Each structure stands twice: as C-alpha cells, then as structure tokens.
Amino acid sequence: MVASLGLRASSLRMVLQGETLAPSKYTTAPRPGRGTEPQVSPGLVYRRFSEGATIVLESLHKYWRPLTDFCRELELALGQRLQVNAYITPPGSQGFAAHRDDHDVFVLQVSGTKHWIVYDRDDAAAVVIDEVLEPGSSLYIPKGFPHEARTAAEASAHLTVGILTNEAVEVLRALTRLAEAEPSFQERIPPVAMRDIDSLRAWAGAQIEEIRRWLDKVDLDDVTERVARRVLTTAQPILRGQLRQFELVGSVSEDTVVIRRLGAGCFVFRRPHTLRVLLADRELEMPLVAADAVEEIVRRERLTPRDLYPFLEPNSALVLVRRLVREGLLEVSQEE
C-alpha cells in the first residue's frame, strides 16, 4: 500500500509507544528532480511497522476518491468540516497512550480488531467504554474524553473521522479584525495607567464603554460575511471531470440541464453596489443585477438557463450559467 501511494513525508507519520518517530526513521532524501521534500521509503516503513510502530496516513480523504465522497456527504449532513486519518497498527501494539482530542471523532474499524477504552471527561480514572471493535463497527468519542486503544494478535486498521466544528468565538474574531481597523481603538495606553492599577482600571472601563457604543454601529452584514469567509469557504471543491466540463461549456444553450456539484458551497452577499459570491475556495464579484438569479441557482439542484429568464435577460442568463460551470459550482448534466 505505501509503495503504491508514492507518499511524501508530510502525508505520513509513524508512532511508537506514544512517541512520533522522526521522519528520518522512515524516509529518504528526494531524488534529483523530485522536489525537496523527503520521500517515504516503503522498506523503512515496513521495518518500523515490524518493530511495533503505527502507520498514520494523514488526511487520507484528500487522496482516495471513495473517502472524498463519503466525507463530503457527511459534511453536508453534519454541517461541519471533516478530516480523516487512517491508522494501521501492528499486532500487540499501541500507537498512542491515553489522550484527549480537541474535537469530536468517529472511529470506523476497517480490518482486524482493536480494544478501545474511553474514560470519563471529568474523572480520567473512570472507564465509560471498554469495547473491542470489529470490522464494520464504529465508535463515537466526544471532544475531551480521554481514550486509548490496543491491537491483539493481528494487525488493525481504522479510520478516525475528526469533526472540525466551528464555534461562536468566530463572531468575536470577526469583530476583533474590524476593531483593529477602527481609529478610536488605536489609542495608546496612557503612561499613568501603566504605573497605577486604579488608573488602568478606569481607562479599561472607558474603553469598554467605547466598545459598547461601537458595537451598536457595527454592520451585521459585514460581520456575517467575515465569519462566512472563515467557516464556509474552507472545503476544497471536488472538481472531478472539470476538463470535460470546459469542453462542454461552449455548447450550453437555454435548455441545457446543469446540476449543482456535490457539496459545492455557494453563499451570496448583496452589497450596496455589487454582489459577492463565496465559493468553496474563492470569492467572485458580480453585478448586483445578477443577485436574484444566483440565489435561484443556490436554491436549485438542477436547472436550465431558461429557468433564470424571470431574473435576467436570456443572454445574461446564459453567460451566468456558463461562468458558474467554469468556476466549478455547476456542471453540465451528461445524463441521456
């Protein structure tokens, strides 16, 4: 498996008795003309594996099509970003000692068995789950619950699906970025406040009152757009077959059926003089007159340019659909 993947060092880790091995233990220097990053050496990987080290394939969902599709569908169902690592552990071994993750995870057992122990979040000595997972079974471990796992007489492979949740603090981060550009918050702390705690308290109180007044004037749409950029435009688009779409786009007519790509995010913001469209990995700017048509596209799973005639002139509808095919939001249906 490792030999066929041709992995670079950044795509794989190896862990032995809770310690991450130095990459030099399982990689070799790159060959001339193959970049500067060390290359994973299959022979060294298998040697470390035979010594009890766990193989960790990082972000496998980026490289394996079935897992890519699975993750995107699960992201849509959960409304959260996902990350999937694969863990292959040799017989009678333990990759990691008991530890906590800073996000929820699903464990999906693929082959072999693994004995999992999950401890109480508030009492690490109390066991809440003590189970052996077999192929096809799964385990949900919420954020902060300590856990550990060990193989028995055979090697084990499982996937860990990390749920990278977005939290309310993102609104505070957006406000902070706005405040940093506000001249009234560029004032230096006065020297007297640096020498006297009561003066510092009084100055801080005045600043808090200024923040309250400023918050009353904050543009909610601006904050929403900033949060959207951080939490809604992080999933890479799945542009499978896009070269073929480039070939088809010239033939798109008013009755051509186009469909939304699986998991293709699109978020529309009307600004005073323009329309901003956030896709999975970039932002488009369009004339404000296209707003109703774009919002109709976001609502629909499939449509034709003719369906946009209530919102745009026929030629403009055709131009818009063709552009969104090129951008990867839509694709020309090839169903017969």
Summary of the structure (lengths in Angstrom):
residues: 336
radius of gyration: 26.2
end to end distance: 37.7
largest distance: 78.6
contacts: 950
relative contact order: 0.09
helix: 37%
strand: 25%
